[in-house]
């Protein structure tokens, strides 16, 4: 039988379908979507005018180092840091295919489900960032993405440096920016929620002393509770336990 030569498959090109995302452009960076070995990812790289600046290149590398070990369900994860043909050095992250909160606001597509995710998921992500002492750009509607189909909230710009501890002013600034985001989203919601509007206004108060003290207080406010109520409930629980212990002792003669 004659031998038939079977042509070998052509090797898969590593980088394909690289597409600029102009709506996600930042001051120093450009953001692309692409396929790496056939899998969708996102690329963040310096704009051409900064690509050869040693300080800017160091800044990009620092952001990779800071974000690489972060792991949170509502923060876009970083996968790698490598050279991409035609783009240069890039931070490579999970793909986030969906709409930014900015786009949803502009198109009047804010829903109660989105507000719920801002109430819970966004605050949890901010809490995680603060716990890890991450220095980051202000949280904006442009950096909050809701994924296609399931509408999962993802933050795409979460830090460029890390400190030993966070300053109270930084934490207050996070609360202020959160309030601005929530306030704008609520303004484009068909169903009005006066309680959440009140929370948003307090977060975004120009006077830091009038804002919520920390994210714990903000959490409680978003759940319609306060620190005073929490301590009151704790006190009632302790009193109930003491009363129960006294009743058990007197009834069954424990210790006699």
N, C-alpha and C positions, 0 to 999 in steps of 0.2 A: 504494500500500500504506500502510495506516495505521501511524503510528509507535507503537511500544510502549515505554512507559517501564519501564526495568529498575531496580528499587529498589537504591540503593547499599547495600553491606554496612555494617552497623553497625561503627564502629571498635572494635577490641579493647581492652577495659579493661586498663590497665597492670598493676594489682595485683589478684590474685584468690587465693582459697583460702588466705588467711593463717591459719595455725594455730599456737597456742602449743605449745611443747615443754617441759612443766613439768619433765621429768627432766633437762633441760640448764640449768636455772635456775642463775645464779651470784649472788654476793653483791650486786652492783650491777646486774646485767643480766638481761634476759629474752631468750630465743632463740625464733625463729619459723621455720617453713617457709612458703614462699609461691611463687606463680608471678608472674614479671615478664615481661609480654608473652608469656605462655604457657610460659615456661621456668622450671623449678623452681630456686629459690635458697634461701638461708637468711639470716635477718635477726637482727642482734644490736643491742639498743637498751637504753637506761637504763630501769630500773624507774620507774614514774610518780612515786614520791616523790623521785627524784633528777633527773628530766627537766629541771627549771628551775634546777638548781644550776650556776653557771658553772664551778666547779672540776670537777664530774663531766662536764660537756659537753666541757671541755677534755681530760679524761682519755680520753674516747671518741675524740675527734679525734686525739689522740696515738697511740692504738692503731692507728687506721687508717693514719696516716703511717708507723708502724714496720713494719706488716705488709704494706703494699701492694706493696712490691718484693720480698718473699720469694717464692721459687719452688723448691719441693721436692715430689717425688712423694708424700710422706707427710705433707704439711702442707696443710691446707685453704687455698685461695687466696682472697684478697679481690678483689672486682671493682669495688666502688663505695662511695660514701658519700653518702647522700641522704635527703631527707624522704619518709616513707611515711605516707599518710593514716591517722590513728588511732593511729599508733605514734610519730611524731616522727622525729628523726634516727637513721638506722640504718647500721651497717656491713653491706654485702651481700657474701656469700661464695658460693662454689660450694655446691650442695646435696650433703649427705652423708647419703644414705638407707641406714640400716643399724642395727646394734646397738652400743651402747657395751660396752666390756670389762666394766664394772660389771654390765650386764644379763646378759651371758654367764656371768659368775661366779655371779650370783645364781640363774641357771637351770641351773647345772651343765652348761654347754655349751662349756667350754674344751676345745679339741682340740690335738693335737700341731702342727697347722698354725698355730694361733694363737700357740703358744709360739715357733715358728720365726720368725714375724713380729715378736714381741717381742724375740727375740734379734738380729735383723738390722735390720728396718725402723725399729723404734722407736729403737734406738741411733743409726742413721744420721740420723734426724730430730733427735735431741738434739745430735748432733755438728754438724749444720748450724746449729742455733740458737746453740750456743756459738761457732762460727766467726764468726757475724754479731753476736756480743755482744748478744744479745737478752735482756732481763730479762723473766721470765715467771712465772706462777703455778706452783705445784708440779704436776708431771705426776701425774695420777690416773687410775684406771680409768674415771672418768666422762668424761674428755676424750680418750680413745682410742676411735676408732670403726672398726668393721670393716664395710665397705660390703656392701650386699646383692649376692648372686650371686657376685662374684669375691672377696669378703673382703679387699679392699685396706685396709691400715691407714692411718688419717688422724688427725692431731692437730688438734683444733678450737680450742685455747686456747694460743697459742704465744708471746705476748709483748705487752707494753704500753709498753716503753721500750727504748732502745738506748744502750749505753755505748761509750766509746772502747776499753775492754778489759774482759775478765771477771776477777773476783776468784777466786782459788783456792777460797775458801769457797763461792762460787756454783756452781762446777763440781763440787765435792764434794757439794753439796746435790742437784744433778741426779742424781749417781750413787746417792745415798741413796734418793731417790724412785723411781728406776728399780728399785732392789733391792726396795723395798716392793711395787711393782706386779708384778714378776716372781715374788716370793715368794707373793703372794696367788693369782696365776694358777696357779702350780704346785700349790698346795694343792688346787685343784679339777680337777686333771688325773688321769684314771684311771691312767695309766702314770706311775710315779714315776721321777724323774731326780735321783739323789743329787748328781751333779756340778753340775747347774744350781742345785739347792737351795743347794749350798755357795757358788756364785758370788753368788746372791741374798743370802744371809746376810752375806757379806763386804761387799757394796755397802751394806747397811742396818745395818752395825755402828754403834752409837751413838758410838763413838770415831772421828772423821774420820781419824785417823792409821792406822787399821787397814783403811780402805777402799782400793779401787784408786786409784792416784795420779791417773789421768786416763782419758779414754775410750779411748785407745790401749791401755792395760793391760787395760781391761774388754773391748775387742774381742778381744784375744789370749786372755783367760781364757774367753770364750764360744766361742772356736775351739779350746779345749784346748791353747793354747800360752802361753808366757810371754816376757817381754822377754829373759830369759837364754837361752831356747831360740832365739829369733830371732837374737841376737848370735852364738850358737854356730854356727848354720847359716850365717850370713854369713861367719864365720871359716873354716869348712870350705870354703865356696865359693871364698874368696880363696886359700886354700892350694892347692886343686885347680887354680885358674887359674895360679898360680905354678909348680906342678909341671908342668902341661901346657906352659907357656912354656919351661921348662928342657929338657923332653924334646924339643920341636920344635927348639930351638937346637942341642942335642947331636946329634940325629939327622941334621939337614939342614945342619949347619955354618953356620947363619946368623951372619953377622958375621965369618966367617973370610975 
